[in-house]
Amino acid sequence: MEMGSDEKVGLMRKGFEWVKKWVKGLVGKLVEVRSKATALGKDDPRRVIHSLKLGLALTIVSILYYYNPLYANFGVSAMWAVMTVVVVFEFSVGATLRKGLNRTFATLFAGALGAGAHYLAALSGHVGQPIITSIFVFLLVWAGQDLHNRIALNIENLAIFLEGYGSVECLKSLQDEQFTQEYKSILKSSGIEETLYNSARWEPGHGCFQFRHPWNQYLKIGALTSQCAFRIDALCRNLSSSNIQVSQKIQTEIQETCMEMSMESGKALRQLVSSIRELTQPTRAQIYTHNSKSAAKRLKTSLRSSHLWEDCDFLTLIPAATVGLLLVDVVECTEKISEAVQELASLAHFKSGKAEPMQSEKEKVQPNIGVAFVTIPISSV
């Protein structure tokens, strides 16, 4: 059945409209790319210069790749020179040299390991060679294990600080760079955790980490740990810059509660670390989290009470209240970390730990380890 002239005209018109729409969309995309490139060049001209340098370096290396004597000696392996340029080329000379030297030494070391593994595998004959080779492949330090250990270490660093914050030597500890460095190391670890996560999710099941292990949950815990570290950093900065003397009345109302919040949060984090390392359910952490939340609630009640504000100088009360409220934020972060670890334990099917009964406020023993609020010089007004 032949098409009529009207139908042909209609099809041609639809085709023309489709081509016109496609060309219009393509032009719009090109204009958008040009606008973004122009804005990028104005915002940071170094990126444009870096792109030109990288293109020139790739051109020179590619010419060497296609040069006959070099290609005849190395073959397609010479393409790794091109890949090296892409990997090591950075904005600055120092960064390029650093990555270049790291890649050089890593290549030599990996080549030596590969040659040694191949030699040992070849000694086992044709039957045992693939088996031995597979064993050597899976003998490497696993990225999943590194991520697991790093998350536990970061939480432990938070626990170390919070427990130290409740000690008598708190003011001296805050001036100790080694003490504060524990939590500061967490602020720089998010990029490392992201890299380990991207590697770990490609690894097959190994050891305690089975197939489809919830690696993304580690990123969630790492993000919450970083948030807690930022709040602790704000707390330390506030304490370091504060030089206000606190009255005995404020000290009595706030000091003991702040000490309890810090210690109970540190104990909760300690239990979470133990749970992650031993692959057990974090049942005991809930006890200390509950205690820290109760202490935070009492602090909020004290700050709202009218008798605390009577006959008090605002200049002495506000810094103390600020420290207390920052600790409340830390308690909330600790609770979120606890919930995330409990979710990880559920998804990864951690072993069940021994549950302990929840302590009431009357049964709970107050920690006897000095003053957490001593970082602000205390004297009677």
C-alpha positions in Angstrom: 0.0 0.0 0.0 1.6 3.2 -1.2 1.6 6.3 1.0 -0.2 9.4 -0.2 1.5 12.6 -0.9 -0.1 14.2 2.2 1.3 11.4 4.4 4.8 11.8 2.9 4.7 15.5 3.6 3.5 14.9 7.1 6.4 12.4 7.8 8.9 14.8 6.3 7.6 17.6 8.4 7.8 15.6 11.6 11.4 14.5 10.6 12.4 18.1 9.9 10.9 19.2 13.3 12.8 16.4 15.1 16.1 17.4 13.4 15.4 21.1 14.2 14.7 20.3 17.8 17.8 18.1 18.1 20.1 20.8 16.5 18.6 23.4 18.8 19.2 21.2 21.8 22.8 20.6 20.7 23.5 24.3 20.2 22.0 25.0 23.6 24.3 22.4 25.2 27.3 23.9 23.4 26.4 27.3 24.6 26.0 26.0 28.2 29.4 24.3 28.0 31.0 27.5 26.7 29.4 29.6 29.5 30.5 27.2 32.2 34.1 27.1 30.7 34.2 30.9 30.6 32.9 31.2 34.2 35.5 28.6 35.3 38.3 30.5 33.6 37.3 33.7 35.3 36.9 32.0 38.7 40.2 30.2 38.6 42.5 30.8 35.6 44.9 28.2 36.9 42.6 25.5 35.8 42.7 26.7 32.2 46.5 26.9 32.3 46.6 23.5 33.9 44.4 22.0 31.1 46.7 23.5 28.5 49.8 22.1 30.2 48.2 18.7 30.6 47.2 18.7 26.9 50.7 19.6 25.8 52.3 16.9 28.0 49.9 14.3 26.6 50.7 15.4 23.1 54.5 15.1 23.7 54.1 11.7 25.4 51.8 10.4 22.6 54.4 11.4 20.0 57.0 9.4 21.8 54.5 6.5 21.9 54.0 6.5 18.2 57.8 6.8 17.5 58.8 3.5 15.9 61.9 2.6 17.9 60.1 3.1 21.2 57.0 1.3 20.1 59.2 -1.6 18.8 60.9 -2.0 22.1 57.9 -1.6 24.5 54.9 -2.2 22.3 51.5 -1.3 23.8 53.0 -1.1 27.2 54.3 2.3 26.3 50.7 3.5 26.7 51.3 3.5 30.5 53.5 6.5 30.0 50.4 8.4 28.7 48.4 7.1 31.7 51.1 8.3 34.1 50.8 11.8 32.8 47.1 11.8 33.5 47.6 10.4 37.0 50.5 12.4 38.4 50.0 15.8 36.7 48.9 18.4 39.3 48.5 22.2 39.7 51.8 22.7 41.4 55.3 21.5 40.8 55.6 20.0 44.3 52.4 18.0 44.1 53.4 16.7 40.7 56.9 15.6 42.0 55.3 14.0 45.1 52.8 11.9 43.1 55.5 11.1 40.5 57.9 9.8 43.1 55.2 7.9 44.9 54.1 6.2 41.6 57.7 5.4 40.7 58.5 3.7 44.0 55.1 2.0 44.1 55.6 0.6 40.6 59.1 -0.7 41.5 57.9 -2.3 44.7 54.8 -3.8 43.1 56.9 -5.1 40.2 59.3 -6.8 42.7 56.4 -8.4 44.6 54.8 -9.5 41.4 58.0 -11.1 40.1 58.6 -12.8 43.4 55.0 -14.2 43.5 55.3 -15.4 39.9 58.6 -17.2 40.7 57.2 -18.9 43.7 54.0 -19.9 41.9 56.0 -21.3 38.9 57.9 -23.7 41.3 54.6 -25.4 42.1 54.1 -26.6 38.5 51.2 -26.2 36.1 48.6 -27.5 38.5 49.5 -25.5 41.6 50.5 -22.3 39.8 47.0 -20.8 39.5 46.2 -21.8 43.0 49.3 -20.2 44.5 48.8 -17.1 42.3 45.3 -16.7 43.7 46.5 -17.1 47.2 49.1 -14.3 46.7 46.4 -12.0 45.3 44.2 -12.4 48.4 47.1 -12.0 50.8 47.1 -8.2 50.3 45.9 -5.7 53.1 42.1 -5.5 52.4 40.5 -2.1 51.9 37.4 -3.2 53.8 39.4 -4.2 56.8 41.2 -0.9 56.7 37.9 1.0 56.6 36.5 -1.1 59.5 39.6 -0.4 61.6 39.7 3.3 60.7 36.1 3.9 61.7 36.7 2.2 65.1 39.9 4.2 65.6 38.1 7.5 64.9 35.3 6.7 67.4 38.0 5.7 70.0 39.7 9.1 69.5 36.5 10.8 70.4 36.1 8.6 73.4 39.7 9.4 74.6 38.9 13.1 74.4 35.6 13.0 76.2 37.0 10.8 79.0 40.0 13.1 79.3 37.7 16.1 79.4 36.2 14.8 82.7 39.6 14.5 84.4 41.3 16.8 86.9 44.0 17.6 84.3 41.5 18.8 81.7 42.9 22.4 81.5 46.4 21.1 81.1 45.3 18.5 78.6 43.6 21.1 76.4 46.9 22.9 76.1 48.7 19.6 75.2 48.9 19.3 71.4 49.1 15.5 71.6 45.8 15.3 73.5 43.9 17.6 71.1 45.5 15.9 68.1 43.4 12.8 68.8 40.1 14.3 67.6 41.7 16.7 65.1 42.9 13.7 63.1 39.2 12.8 62.4 38.6 16.1 60.7 41.0 15.1 57.9 39.9 11.5 57.4 36.7 11.8 55.4 38.6 11.7 52.1 40.5 8.5 53.1 37.2 6.8 54.2 35.6 7.6 50.8 38.6 6.1 49.0 38.6 3.0 51.1 34.8 2.6 50.6 35.1 2.8 46.8 37.7 0.0 47.0 36.0 -2.1 49.6 32.7 -2.4 47.8 34.5 -4.1 44.9 36.2 -6.7 47.1 34.8 -10.2 47.4 33.6 -11.6 50.7 36.5 -12.2 53.0 37.0 -13.0 56.7 34.2 -11.5 58.7 33.0 -9.4 55.8 30.6 -11.4 53.7 29.2 -10.7 50.3 27.0 -7.5 50.2 28.5 -6.2 53.4 26.9 -2.8 54.2 30.0 -0.7 53.5 27.9 2.4 52.9 26.9 2.3 56.5 30.6 3.0 57.4 30.4 6.2 55.4 27.4 7.3 57.5 29.2 6.5 60.7 32.2 8.4 59.5 30.2 11.4 58.6 28.6 11.5 62.1 32.0 11.0 63.7 33.3 14.0 61.8 30.3 16.1 62.9 31.0 15.2 66.5 34.7 16.1 66.1 33.7 19.5 64.7 31.5 20.1 67.7 34.3 19.1 70.0 36.6 21.4 68.2 34.2 24.3 68.7 34.1 23.3 72.4 37.9 23.4 72.7 38.1 26.7 71.0 35.5 28.2 73.3 37.3 26.9 76.4 40.7 28.1 75.1 39.5 31.6 74.4 37.4 31.9 77.6 39.0 33.6 80.5 35.9 34.3 82.6 35.8 33.5 86.3 32.7 31.4 87.3 30.9 31.8 90.6 30.5 29.0 93.1 26.7 29.0 92.4 27.2 28.4 88.7 29.9 25.9 89.3 27.7 23.8 91.6 24.7 23.9 89.2 26.5 23.1 85.9 29.9 21.6 86.6 28.8 18.1 87.9 26.3 17.7 85.1 28.8 18.6 82.4 31.3 16.2 83.8 28.7 13.4 83.8 27.6 14.2 80.2 31.2 14.0 79.0 32.1 10.8 80.9 29.0 8.9 79.9 29.3 9.9 76.3 32.9 8.7 76.3 31.9 5.4 77.9 29.2 5.0 75.2 31.7 5.5 72.5 34.1 3.1 74.1 31.4 0.4 74.0 30.8 1.2 70.3 34.5 0.7 69.6 34.4 -2.6 71.3 31.3 -3.6 69.4 32.9 -2.8 66.0 36.2 -4.5 66.7 34.6 -7.6 68.2 31.7 -7.7 65.8 29.1 -7.8 68.6 25.8 -6.0 69.2 26.4 -2.7 71.1 23.9 -3.4 73.9 25.9 -1.8 76.7 26.3 1.4 74.8 22.6 2.1 75.2 23.1 2.3 79.0 25.7 5.1 78.8 23.8 6.9 76.0 20.7 6.9 78.2 22.7 8.3 81.1 24.3 11.1 79.1 20.9 12.1 77.7 19.5 12.3 81.2 22.4 14.5 82.3 21.8 16.7 79.3 18.1 17.0 80.2 19.0 18.0 83.7 21.4 20.7 82.4 18.7 22.2 80.2 16.4 22.3 83.1 19.0 24.0 85.3 19.7 26.6 82.6 15.9 27.4 82.3 15.4 27.7 86.0 15.1 31.3 87.3 17.1 30.9 90.5 20.3 30.3 88.4 19.9 33.7 86.8 19.2 35.6 90.0 22.1 37.8 91.3 24.4 36.5 88.5 26.5 38.5 86.1 25.6 37.5 82.6 29.3 37.8 81.6 30.1 34.9 84.0 27.0 32.8 83.2 26.9 32.9 79.4 30.3 31.4 78.8 29.5 28.6 81.2 26.1 28.0 79.6 27.7 28.0 76.1 30.1 25.2 77.2 27.2 23.2 78.6 25.1 23.6 75.4 28.0 22.6 73.2 28.3 19.5 75.3 24.6 18.8 74.7 25.3 18.9 71.0 28.1 16.4 71.5 25.7 14.1 73.5 23.2 14.3 70.6 26.0 13.4 68.1 27.0 10.5 70.3 23.4 9.2 70.3 23.4 9.4 66.4 26.7 7.5 66.2 25.3 4.9 68.5 22.2 4.4 66.4 24.3 4.2 63.2 26.5 1.5 64.8 23.5 -0.4 65.9 22.1 -0.3 62.4 25.5 -1.5 61.1 25.4 -4.4 63.6 21.9 -5.3 62.5 22.7 -5.2 58.7 26.0 -7.0 59.1 24.5 -9.6 61.5 27.0 -9.0 64.4 27.0 -11.5 67.2 24.6 -10.9 70.1 26.3 -9.4 73.1 25.3 -9.8 76.8 22.5 -7.4 77.6 22.6 -5.5 80.9 19.7 -4.0 82.7 19.2 -0.2 82.4 20.2 1.7 85.5 17.9 4.2 87.1 19.0 7.6 88.2 19.1 6.5 91.8 21.0 3.4 91.2 23.5 5.0 89.0 26.9 5.7 90.6 28.2 9.2 90.0 31.7 9.2 88.4 34.4 10.3 90.9 37.0 11.6 88.6 37.3 15.3 89.2 36.0 18.3 87.3 35.1 18.5 83.6 34.2 22.2 83.8 37.6 23.1 85.4 38.8 24.5 82.0 37.2 27.8 82.9 39.1 29.2 85.9 36.9 28.8 89.0 36.8 31.1 91.9 34.2 32.5 94.2 32.7 35.9 93.2 
